[in-house]
Amino acid sequence: MSIRSSDIEGVEQVILPPVRDLGDGFTVRRALPSAHRRMVGPFIFFDQMGPAAFRGGEGLDVRPHPHIGLATVTYLLEGEILHRDSVGSVQAIRPGEVNWMTAGSGIVHSERTAPEWREREASLFGLQTWLALPTQMEEVAPDFAHYKSHEIPVAEADGTRLTLVAGTSDGLVSPVKAFSDLVYADIQLRPGARYQLRAEHVERAIYVVSGSIGVIGQTGGFATGELVVFKPGAEIVVHAEHGARLMLIGGEPFPERRHIFWNFVSSREDRIEQAKADWQADRFAHVPDEHEFIPLPEQPAPVRYP
């Protein structure tokens, strides 16, 4: 994980997430958390999955694993994932749909390629984010919600299409149930289109999924795979000469520090220790009809924060 400087006014830092190969050509870019930035608003984890191409008989197999103290949001650009969890949910997610899983006091889930998709060649490309929960909501009952693409608000104008995955932005309000102030939006820019980044939320960042963008009135720009974190209050207009796709994330930061170990997030270190012990002792609820699981790692690679 590295950062680079930018002379563009209003930019706080530019994070360059590393590419990690998980095998069979399936790659992940992890922009958050990093050694240079723990969170952006409530967002504590940001992964780009793929793009990957699977041959017939291949697919994604993320075995059952636990979470506490957060909500996961899965948003696909290509392909399909079958979600199963310990509250009994079985849900396929497709491009444009939103899977919102509230871990709260504890949930277990798996993510796989469905059997019918393994019978043919398939692609997978998407984003998974974790949002830390407010302190008073960290132990809420686990829950799962799925939203079809037609339920998610969209605004289009002058070659810009904004899909509001969650939160509020640009006069839109997403129906996705959130627990704190946030914005999570998919912004598609046709060649020559612009988007005005307003100071509607304290912390904001743009992840460049594809293409590249510049800033009106300033020299320099941002390329595919970069997470651009903006200064509070900054207002700029980005443009894409050849087209681009961006993810906008942000929101109100929490006053309390969040700790993270593996898949566990909490404002209390002792709560994470309890979750580790519970997973090792098989005290989490099980995903129905699944018998595999991912064991607790001895020590995930440390993330050192400034």
C-alpha distance (Angstrom), angle and dihedral (degrees) to the residues before:
residue distance angle dihedral
M1 . . .
S2 3.77 . .
I3 3.77 140.9 .
R4 3.76 133.3 -143.2
S5 3.75 132.7 -153.8
S6 3.79 125.0 -109.3
D7 3.78 129.6 -165.5
I8 3.79 91.7 -156.9
E9 3.78 110.5 120.5
G10 3.78 113.7 -116.2
V11 3.82 95.7 27.5
E12 3.80 115.9 120.1
Q13 3.81 99.1 -176.0
V14 3.79 142.9 -23.7
I15 3.80 115.4 -136.1
L16 3.81 120.3 -157.1
P17 3.82 106.5 -158.7
P18 3.80 116.8 -151.6
V19 3.79 122.1 -118.5
R20 3.80 114.1 -119.3
D21 3.81 120.9 -165.2
L22 3.81 110.5 -143.5
G23 3.81 92.4 -173.6
D24 3.81 137.6 -82.6
G25 3.80 89.4 48.7
F26 3.81 94.6 -61.6
T27 3.79 108.6 139.5
V28 3.80 134.3 -172.9
R29 3.81 130.1 -161.1
R30 3.81 111.7 -157.9
A31 3.80 112.2 -161.3
L32 3.83 96.5 167.7
P33 2.94 135.9 75.5
S34 3.77 98.1 28.0
A35 3.76 137.6 161.6
H36 3.80 86.9 -103.4
R37 3.80 101.9 42.5
R38 3.79 131.1 25.2
M39 3.80 100.7 -174.1
V40 3.80 145.8 -4.4
G41 3.80 106.6 -148.0
P42 3.83 104.7 -47.3
F43 3.84 92.7 -24.4
I44 3.80 108.4 112.1
F45 3.81 99.9 161.2
F46 3.81 131.2 36.8
D47 3.80 122.2 176.2
Q48 3.77 130.9 174.3
M49 3.82 108.8 -152.0
G50 3.81 114.7 -153.7
P51 2.92 140.1 -72.7
A52 3.80 85.3 -131.5
A53 3.78 134.6 165.1
F54 3.80 118.9 -148.6
R55 3.78 124.4 -158.6
G56 3.78 120.0 -138.4
G57 3.81 109.7 -68.1
E58 3.82 93.3 24.7
G59 3.77 130.5 99.1
L60 3.78 149.1 129.2
D61 3.81 117.9 -52.9
V62 3.79 114.7 179.2
R63 3.80 104.0 168.3
P64 3.83 121.8 -141.0
H65 3.79 112.5 -66.2
P66 3.84 134.8 165.0
H67 3.81 136.3 -111.7
I68 3.80 134.7 -173.3
G69 3.81 135.1 -179.1
L70 3.80 98.4 17.4
A71 3.78 147.5 70.5
T72 3.80 121.2 -123.7
V73 3.79 121.0 -146.0
T74 3.80 120.0 -162.9
Y75 3.81 117.4 -166.2
L76 3.79 120.3 173.8
L77 3.79 129.5 -157.1
E78 3.82 95.0 -176.9
G79 3.79 136.4 9.9
E80 3.78 132.2 9.7
I81 3.82 137.9 -83.3
L82 3.79 127.4 -163.0
H83 3.80 111.5 -138.9
R84 3.84 122.6 -159.3
D85 3.79 125.7 174.5
S86 3.78 144.6 176.5
V87 3.82 94.7 -100.5
G88 3.81 87.3 64.2
S89 3.81 101.0 -99.4
V90 3.79 118.9 151.2
Q91 3.78 110.0 179.7
A92 3.80 136.7 157.7
I93 3.77 113.2 -145.5
R94 3.81 121.7 -153.2
P95 3.82 134.6 -178.4
G96 3.79 113.8 -60.2
E97 3.81 93.9 18.1
V98 3.81 124.3 109.5
N99 3.80 127.3 -135.9
W100 3.81 110.4 -164.9
M101 3.80 113.9 -175.7
T102 3.79 118.0 -176.8
A103 3.80 109.0 -154.6
G104 3.81 97.0 -177.7
S105 3.80 108.7 149.9
G106 3.79 91.3 4.3
I107 3.79 143.4 -45.7
V108 3.81 136.2 175.9
H109 3.81 124.4 -148.8
S110 3.77 144.1 166.4
E111 3.80 131.1 -148.5
R112 3.78 119.3 -155.0
T113 3.76 144.9 154.2
A114 3.80 107.3 -101.0
P115 3.84 116.8 -115.0
E116 3.80 93.5 -112.6
W117 3.83 90.4 55.1
R118 3.81 91.6 51.7
E119 3.79 90.5 62.4
R120 3.79 92.1 73.0
E121 3.77 141.1 28.8
A122 3.79 110.9 -75.5
S123 3.80 141.0 174.9
L124 3.79 131.2 -139.5
F125 3.78 127.5 -163.2
G126 3.77 126.0 154.5
L127 3.76 152.0 114.3
Q128 3.75 132.2 -100.5
T129 3.78 121.4 -167.6
W130 3.78 134.5 178.9
L131 3.78 122.0 -147.3
A132 3.78 118.2 -159.8
L133 3.79 112.6 -130.5
P134 3.82 123.7 -124.7
T135 3.80 111.8 -94.8
Q136 3.80 93.6 -106.3
M137 3.83 90.5 51.5
E138 3.80 100.3 44.8
E139 3.80 92.8 100.6
V140 3.81 99.8 42.5
A141 3.79 117.1 135.8
P142 3.81 112.8 -83.4
D143 3.79 114.6 -100.5
F144 3.79 142.2 170.6
A145 3.79 131.1 -147.5
H146 3.79 131.2 -179.4
Y147 3.80 125.2 -162.8
K148 3.80 124.6 -164.0
S149 3.80 118.7 -133.2
H150 3.82 93.2 -108.4
E151 3.83 89.4 59.8
I152 3.81 93.3 58.7
P153 3.86 113.9 89.1
V154 3.79 119.3 -118.8
A155 3.80 132.0 -168.8
E156 3.81 122.8 -166.7
A157 3.79 129.8 -172.8
D158 3.81 137.2 147.6
G159 3.80 95.6 -9.6
T160 3.80 95.9 -43.7
R161 3.81 121.6 113.6
L162 3.83 117.6 -171.6
T163 3.80 119.7 -170.1
L164 3.80 111.3 -168.9
V165 3.80 104.8 -144.5
A166 3.81 94.6 178.8
G167 3.80 140.4 -13.7
T168 3.80 126.5 14.8
S169 3.80 133.6 -50.8
D170 3.80 141.5 143.7
G171 3.80 93.2 7.3
L172 3.82 93.4 -51.4
V173 3.80 128.9 116.6
S174 3.80 119.5 -160.3
P175 3.84 118.4 -139.0
V176 3.81 89.3 -139.8
K177 3.80 107.2 116.5
A178 3.80 108.7 -116.2
F179 3.80 129.1 179.4
S180 3.81 100.4 -147.3
D181 3.80 143.3 18.1
L182 3.80 108.9 -64.1
V183 3.78 148.6 137.5
Y184 3.79 126.4 -144.6
A185 3.80 114.6 170.0
D186 3.79 139.5 164.6
I187 3.82 109.0 -140.8
Q188 3.81 120.6 -168.7
L189 3.79 117.7 -169.6
R190 3.79 122.2 -165.4
P191 3.83 116.7 -145.9
G192 3.80 108.1 -64.4
A193 3.82 95.0 11.4
R194 3.81 125.0 135.4
Y195 3.79 137.3 -150.9
Q196 3.80 126.0 -161.2
L197 3.80 112.6 -141.0
R198 3.80 105.2 -148.6
A199 3.79 127.3 -162.1
E200 3.81 93.3 -114.5
H201 3.82 93.5 130.1
V202 3.79 130.8 37.9
E203 3.81 97.0 -125.4
R204 3.82 122.9 32.8
A205 3.76 138.5 167.2
I206 3.79 136.1 177.0
Y207 3.79 122.3 -145.0
V208 3.80 114.1 -157.9
V209 3.81 105.7 -137.3
S210 3.80 95.1 176.8
G211 3.78 138.5 -7.9
S212 3.78 123.5 14.7
I213 3.79 136.5 -87.3
G214 3.77 138.2 -151.5
V215 3.79 132.4 -163.2
I216 3.79 121.6 -114.0
G217 3.79 111.4 -113.1
Q218 3.81 95.0 10.6
T219 3.78 137.5 86.1
G220 3.78 120.8 -117.0
G221 3.76 135.8 33.1
F222 3.78 148.9 -159.0
A223 3.78 132.2 -92.5
T224 3.79 138.5 -149.0
G225 3.80 113.0 -64.1
E226 3.81 97.1 22.6
L227 3.81 123.8 125.4
V228 3.80 108.9 -148.6
V229 3.81 114.6 -160.4
F230 3.80 115.9 -160.6
K231 3.79 130.2 -150.2
P232 3.83 116.2 -106.9
G233 3.78 110.5 -89.9
A234 3.81 95.2 15.9
E235 3.79 115.7 140.9
I236 3.80 119.3 -168.4
V237 3.79 138.7 156.0
V238 3.80 116.6 -127.9
H239 3.80 123.3 -161.3
A240 3.79 135.0 -168.3
E241 3.77 114.7 -146.7
H242 3.79 92.7 -169.8
G243 3.81 100.1 21.7
A244 3.80 130.8 -88.4
R245 3.79 144.9 -164.8
L246 3.79 119.7 -135.3
M247 3.79 138.2 -179.3
L248 3.81 115.6 -145.7
I249 3.81 116.2 -155.9
G250 3.79 133.2 172.4
G251 3.75 148.5 100.0
E252 3.77 144.5 155.1
P253 3.83 112.0 -27.7
F254 3.79 118.5 -127.5
P255 3.81 118.8 -113.4
E256 3.82 91.3 -136.2
R257 3.80 126.0 70.7
R258 3.80 116.9 -111.7
H259 3.79 122.0 -139.2
I260 3.79 121.3 -152.0
F261 3.80 131.9 -164.9
W262 3.79 119.5 169.2
N263 3.84 104.2 -51.6
F264 3.79 95.9 -15.5
V265 3.82 124.8 99.6
S266 3.80 125.5 179.5
S267 3.79 144.0 146.1
R268 3.84 86.3 -128.2
E269 3.78 124.3 64.8
D270 3.81 91.4 -156.3
R271 3.83 90.0 58.0
I272 3.79 90.0 56.9
E273 3.80 90.1 49.9
Q274 3.80 88.7 52.4
A275 3.81 91.3 50.4
K276 3.81 90.6 51.0
A277 3.79 90.8 51.8
D278 3.81 92.1 45.8
W279 3.81 92.6 52.8
Q280 3.79 92.7 48.3
A281 3.83 90.7 48.3
D282 3.84 92.8 47.9
R283 3.80 93.3 -117.6
F284 3.81 96.3 137.2
A285 3.80 118.9 95.4
H286 3.81 114.7 -98.2
V287 3.79 131.4 -119.0
P288 3.83 103.8 -112.3
D289 3.83 114.8 -107.7
E290 3.80 93.5 6.4
H291 3.79 121.5 108.2
E292 3.80 103.0 173.1
F293 3.81 122.9 88.9
I294 3.78 141.3 175.7
P295 3.82 110.1 -112.5
L296 3.79 121.3 -130.2
P297 3.81 108.3 -90.4
E298 3.77 115.5 -121.9
Q299 3.77 90.6 -128.0
P300 3.80 125.5 -13.9
A301 3.76 114.7 -140.4
P302 3.81 105.4 -77.9
V303 3.78 119.9 -112.1
R304 3.79 109.8 -148.3
Y305 3.77 115.9 -155.4
P306 3.80 127.6 -157.9
